[in-house]
Amino acid sequence: MITGSKTINATNTLAHFIFYNLKRPKIRLIDAMFIVSIDVDVGNKGVGLINKGKNDVNISRYLSEYSVGEIEEHALPILIDFFNNLEIPVSFAIRGQLIDVDASIVETILNSSVKHEIGSHGYYHKEFTSLSSDQAIHELNLVSSAMEKIGVIPKSFVYPRNKVAYLGLIEKYGYICYRGYDGFSKDDMCIEKRGQLYDIHPSYYVNKDAQPLFVKKIVDLSVSRKLPFHI
């Protein structure tokens, strides 16, 4: 299974490189732009405990919300230190419920030596395409209340599982940009304006099996063509 995963990822990375190398750019910036957004799906095992397994389906097909939270408890400090050492600011998309349960990791991000961004990842990490308008408003109200506790007014919205919906609503709540759909056919090095919102296209999803050589080549393309590269 591991070997198969690496093979698929290597092929996927190579396909991205070829696609970006051949594709005609939609935009050209004054300088290339490197964007990193990190989803915090749970953030703390205590969130899973409070939800008592009832929210597992909204988080992962294979792991409980508690397990994902436990993993992220260990991973997030490492990621924060990594980007601090590189002096690269990144966007952390935080679930509102994490702030209400344990805001310590969020405080660590806010007090970092590098000015990272706190964006929104919903409140319960529910797919917005499955919510009614009233349910979406309720989620956004909960997010706003939680963010207010840490003195943050989020401007970036990362939809859980990138299921984009209710753009008009997130605009009304003061967001100025969001991460659009992902998947090879929709990945792009591009930023598009939709109404008053900016769709920051995802360019490449990086996990432990990503192939550094090809990722570097995609970054080089971004630099040479002066395009936004969103990891």
Secondary structure, DSSP 8 states (H G I E B T S, - for coil): -HHHHHHHHHHHHHHHHHHHHHS--S---SS-EEE-EEEES---HHHHHHHTTTTGGGT-SSS-HHHHHHHHHHHHHHHHHHHHHHT---EEEE-HHHHHH--HHHHHHHTSSS--EEEE--SS---GGGS-HHHHHHHHHHHHHHHHHTT----EE--GGG----HHHHHHTT--EEE---STTT--S-EEEETTEEEE-------TT--HHHHHHHHHHHHHHT-EEE-
